[in-house]
Amino acid sequence: MGPTMRFVPVKSEETQGAATVFRTRELLIRQRTQAINALRGHLMSPELTN
């Protein structure tokens, strides 16, 4: 290992768990937003507005 190698402290199990929960929540929010936008797009299509 050269002088440019830096060590990162090991994350605690609690920190890793919190990060997993945060990432999962972000993913679910993105998926919910995509589903809502897709539904709005279908509802606003010209076939349904006439």
N, CA, C and O atoms as a printed pandas DataFrame, in Angstrom:
     atom_number atom_name residue_name chain_id  residue_number  x_coord  y_coord  z_coord
0              1         N          MET        A               1    0.840   -1.187    0.000
1              2        CA          MET        A               1    0.000    0.000    0.000
2              3         C          MET        A               1    0.880    1.244    0.000
3              4         O          MET        A               1    1.799    1.391    0.805
4              5         N          GLY        A               2    0.567    2.107   -0.912
5              6        CA          GLY        A               2    1.359    3.318   -1.043
6              7         C          GLY        A               2    0.914    4.398   -0.090
7              8         O          GLY        A               2   -0.055    4.222    0.649
8              9         N          PRO        A               3    1.614    5.515   -0.102
9             10        CA          PRO        A               3    1.282    6.610    0.808
10            11         C          PRO        A               3   -0.063    7.274    0.484
11            12         O          PRO        A               3   -0.600    8.019    1.304
12            13         N          THR        A               4   -0.608    7.002   -0.713
13            14        CA          THR        A               4   -1.890    7.628   -1.076
14            15         C          THR        A               4   -3.091    6.808   -0.616
15            16         O          THR        A               4   -4.229    7.258   -0.748
16            17         N          MET        A               5   -2.856    5.617   -0.079
17            18        CA          MET        A               5   -3.969    4.782    0.387
18            19         C          MET        A               5   -4.545    5.378    1.666
19            20         O          MET        A               5   -3.814    5.729    2.592
20            21         N          ARG        A               6   -5.854    5.483    1.696
21            22        CA          ARG        A               6   -6.519    6.003    2.892
22            23         C          ARG        A               6   -7.455    4.938    3.422
23            24         O          ARG        A               6   -8.080    4.203    2.657
24            25         N          PHE        A               7   -7.543    4.866    4.710
25            26        CA          PHE        A               7   -8.407    3.885    5.334
26            27         C          PHE        A               7   -9.723    4.539    5.729
27            28         O          PHE        A               7   -9.761    5.688    6.171
28            29         N          VAL        A               8  -10.786    3.789    5.561
29            30        CA          VAL        A               8  -12.124    4.267    5.904
30            31         C          VAL        A               8  -12.564    3.528    7.154
31            32         O          VAL        A               8  -12.413    2.309    7.232
32            33         N          PRO        A               9  -13.102    4.233    8.124
33            34        CA          PRO        A               9  -13.546    3.534    9.335
34            35         C          PRO        A               9  -14.684    2.563    9.022
35            36         O          PRO        A               9  -15.524    2.829    8.162
36            37         N          VAL        A              10  -14.698    1.454    9.722
37            38        CA          VAL        A              10  -15.740    0.451    9.539
38            39         C          VAL        A              10  -17.050    1.010   10.077
39            40         O          VAL        A              10  -17.105    1.552   11.181
40            41         N          LYS        A              11  -18.107    0.868    9.274
41            42        CA          LYS        A              11  -19.411    1.374    9.701
42            43         C          LYS        A              11  -20.056    0.379   10.649
43            44         O          LYS        A              11  -19.928   -0.835   10.491
44            45         N          SER        A              12  -20.742    0.915   11.623
45            46        CA          SER        A              12  -21.427    0.046   12.577
46            47         C          SER        A              12  -22.621   -0.617   11.897
47            48         O          SER        A              12  -23.094   -0.164   10.855
48            49         N          GLU        A              13  -23.091   -1.687   12.502
49            50        CA          GLU        A              13  -24.250   -2.395   11.966
50            51         C          GLU        A              13  -25.469   -1.475   11.940
51            52         O          GLU        A              13  -26.281   -1.527   11.017
52            53         N          GLU        A              14  -25.582   -0.641   12.958
53            54        CA          GLU        A              14  -26.707    0.303   13.036
54            55         C          GLU        A              14  -26.651    1.315   11.893
55            56         O          GLU        A              14  -27.674    1.624   11.284
56            57         N          THR        A              15  -25.460    1.827   11.606
57            58        CA          THR        A              15  -25.293    2.792   10.521
58            59         C          THR        A              15  -25.617    2.154    9.181
59            60         O          THR        A              15  -26.284    2.763    8.344
60            61         N          GLN        A              16  -25.147    0.931    8.973
61            62        CA          GLN        A              16  -25.428    0.229    7.719
62            63         C          GLN        A              16  -26.924   -0.018    7.575
63            64         O          GLN        A              16  -27.479    0.131    6.486
64            65         N          GLY        A              17  -27.574   -0.395    8.668
65            66        CA          GLY        A              17  -29.017   -0.630    8.636
66            67         C          GLY        A              17  -29.788    0.631    8.295
67            68         O          GLY        A              17  -30.735    0.597    7.509
68            69         N          ALA        A              18  -29.380    1.743    8.888
69            70        CA          ALA        A              18  -30.044    3.019    8.615
70            71         C          ALA        A              18  -29.862    3.413    7.148
71            72         O          ALA        A              18  -30.791    3.924    6.523
72            73         N          ALA        A              19  -28.679    3.178    6.605
73            74        CA          ALA        A              19  -28.424    3.503    5.201
74            75         C          ALA        A              19  -29.291    2.642    4.286
75            76         O          ALA        A              19  -29.796    3.123    3.272
76            77         N          THR        A              20  -29.462    1.378    4.640
77            78        CA          THR        A              20  -30.298    0.477    3.845
78            79         C          THR        A              20  -31.748    0.940    3.863
79            80         O          THR        A              20  -32.413    0.954    2.827
80            81         N          VAL        A              21  -32.235    1.318    5.035
81            82        CA          VAL        A              21  -33.612    1.811    5.151
82            83         C          VAL        A              21  -33.785    3.068    4.309
83            84         O          VAL        A              21  -34.789    3.214    3.611
84            85         N          PHE        A              22  -32.823    3.968    4.368
85            86        CA          PHE        A              22  -32.897    5.218    3.613
86            87         C          PHE        A              22  -32.931    4.947    2.114
87            88         O          PHE        A              22  -33.755    5.516    1.398
88            89         N          ARG        A              23  -32.023    4.065    1.630
89            90        CA          ARG        A              23  -31.986    3.741    0.197
90            91         C          ARG        A              23  -33.282    3.078   -0.253
91            92         O          ARG        A              23  -33.795    3.385   -1.329
92            93         N          THR        A              24  -33.809    2.179    0.559
93            94        CA          THR        A              24  -35.055    1.491    0.217
94            95         C          THR        A              24  -36.207    2.484    0.141
95            96         O          THR        A              24  -37.036    2.415   -0.766
96            97         N          ARG        A              25  -36.255    3.406    1.095
97            98        CA          ARG        A              25  -37.310    4.429    1.100
98            99         C          ARG        A              25  -37.223    5.298   -0.148
99           100         O          ARG        A              25  -38.240    5.579   -0.783
100          101         N          GLU        A              26  -36.016    5.724   -0.502
101          102        CA          GLU        A              26  -35.830    6.540   -1.705
102          103         C          GLU        A              26  -36.297    5.792   -2.952
103          104         O          GLU        A              26  -36.948    6.374   -3.820
104          105         N          LEU        A              27  -35.965    4.504   -3.042
105          106        CA          LEU        A              27  -36.376    3.686   -4.186
106          107         C          LEU        A              27  -37.900    3.607   -4.265
107          108         O          LEU        A              27  -38.478    3.778   -5.339
108          109         N          LEU        A              28  -38.544    3.351   -3.137
109          110        CA          LEU        A              28  -40.005    3.248   -3.121
110          111         C          LEU        A              28  -40.666    4.569   -3.508
111          112         O          LEU        A              28  -41.678    4.575   -4.210
112          113         N          ILE        A              29  -40.105    5.674   -3.059
113          114        CA          ILE        A              29  -40.655    6.988   -3.413
114          115         C          ILE        A              29  -40.531    7.218   -4.913
115          116         O          ILE        A              29  -41.468    7.704   -5.545
116          117         N          ARG        A              30  -39.361    6.867   -5.498
117          118        CA          ARG        A              30  -39.180    7.024   -6.948
118          119         C          ARG        A              30  -40.171    6.163   -7.721
119          120         O          ARG        A              30  -40.756    6.612   -8.706
120          121         N          GLN        A              31  -40.359    4.919   -7.270
121          122        CA          GLN        A              31  -41.287    4.020   -7.958
122          123         C          GLN        A              31  -42.723    4.525   -7.843
123          124         O          GLN        A              31  -43.487    4.446   -8.805
124          125         N          ARG        A              32  -43.092    5.042   -6.675
125          126        CA          ARG        A              32  -44.441    5.586   -6.492
126          127         C          ARG        A              32  -44.662    6.767   -7.425
127          128         O          ARG        A              32  -45.714    6.880   -8.053
128          129         N          THR        A              33  -43.662    7.653   -7.515
129          130        CA          THR        A              33  -43.768    8.817   -8.385
130          131         C          THR        A              33  -43.913    8.389   -9.839
131          132         O          THR        A              33  -44.723    8.956  -10.573
132          133         N          GLN        A              34  -43.132    7.389  -10.265
133          134        CA          GLN        A              34  -43.232    6.895  -11.637
134          135         C          GLN        A              34  -44.621    6.339  -11.914
135          136         O          GLN        A              34  -45.191    6.591  -12.976
136          137         N          ALA        A              35  -45.168    5.587  -10.971
137          138        CA          ALA        A              35  -46.494    4.993  -11.154
138          139         C          ALA        A              35  -47.568    6.078  -11.244
139          140         O          ALA        A              35  -48.457    6.005  -12.093
140          141         N          ILE        A              36  -47.487    7.075  -10.377
141          142        CA          ILE        A              36  -48.464    8.171  -10.400
142          143         C          ILE        A              36  -48.377    8.927  -11.719
143          144         O          ILE        A              36  -49.401    9.239  -12.327
144          145         N          ASN        A              37  -47.154    9.223  -12.166
145          146        CA          ASN        A              37  -46.987    9.954  -13.421
146          147         C          ASN        A              37  -47.484    9.142  -14.608
147          148         O          ASN        A              37  -48.080    9.701  -15.529
148          149         N          ALA        A              38  -47.247    7.826  -14.603
149          150        CA          ALA        A              38  -47.732    6.969  -15.683
150          151         C          ALA        A              38  -49.258    6.966  -15.700
151          152         O          ALA        A              38  -49.868    7.056  -16.765
152          153         N          LEU        A              39  -49.873    6.865  -14.532
153          154        CA          LEU        A              39  -51.333    6.878  -14.442
154          155         C          LEU        A              39  -51.892    8.206  -14.940
155          156         O          LEU        A              39  -52.869    8.227  -15.689
156          157         N          ARG        A              40  -51.289    9.296  -14.537
157          158        CA          ARG        A              40  -51.735   10.613  -15.012
158          159         C          ARG        A              40  -51.618   10.708  -16.523
159          160         O          ARG        A              40  -52.505   11.237  -17.193
160          161         N          GLY        A              41  -50.507   10.188  -17.059
161          162        CA          GLY        A              41  -50.314   10.211  -18.507
162          163         C          GLY        A              41  -51.407    9.448  -19.229
163          164         O          GLY        A              41  -51.910    9.900  -20.258
164          165         N          HIS        A              42  -51.777    8.295  -18.699
165          166        CA          HIS        A              42  -52.837    7.502  -19.322
166          167         C          HIS        A              42  -54.190    8.197  -19.188
167          168         O          HIS        A              42  -54.994    8.180  -20.120
168          169         N          LEU        A              43  -54.437    8.796  -18.049
169          170        CA          LEU        A              43  -55.718    9.470  -17.838
170          171         C          LEU        A              43  -55.856   10.725  -18.693
171          172         O          LEU        A              43  -56.971   11.119  -19.038
172          173         N          MET        A              44  -54.750   11.349  -19.033
173          174        CA          MET        A              44  -54.788   12.572  -19.833
174          175         C          MET        A              44  -54.666   12.293  -21.333
175          176         O          MET        A              44  -54.623   13.227  -22.133
176          177         N          SER        A              45  -54.611   11.024  -21.715
177          178        CA          SER        A              45  -54.458   10.701  -23.138
178          179         C          SER        A              45  -55.705   11.147  -23.900
179          180         O          SER        A              45  -56.792   11.172  -23.323
180          181         N          PRO        A              46  -55.575   11.496  -25.177
181          182        CA          PRO        A              46  -56.702   12.019  -25.958
182          183         C          PRO        A              46  -57.888   11.056  -26.041
183          184         O          PRO        A              46  -59.028   11.506  -26.154
184          185         N          GLU        A              47  -57.651    9.759  -25.989
185          186        CA          GLU        A              47  -58.751    8.797  -26.092
186          187         C          GLU        A              47  -59.738    8.956  -24.939
187          188         O          GLU        A              47  -60.936    8.734  -25.115
188          189         N          LEU        A              48  -59.249    9.337  -23.771
189          190        CA          LEU        A              48  -60.112    9.423  -22.599
190          191         C          LEU        A              48  -60.713   10.813  -22.389
191          192         O          LEU        A              48  -61.682   10.958  -21.644
192          193         N          THR        A              49  -60.156   11.825  -23.031
193          194        CA          THR        A              49  -60.641   13.186  -22.784
194          195         C          THR        A              49  -61.763   13.574  -23.731
195          196         O          THR        A              49  -62.410   14.597  -23.503
196          197         N          ASN        A              50  -62.024   12.813  -24.776
197          198        CA          ASN        A              50  -63.108   13.138  -25.726
198          199         C          ASN        A              50  -64.394   12.472  -25.330
199          200         O          ASN        A              50  -65.407   12.633  -26.011
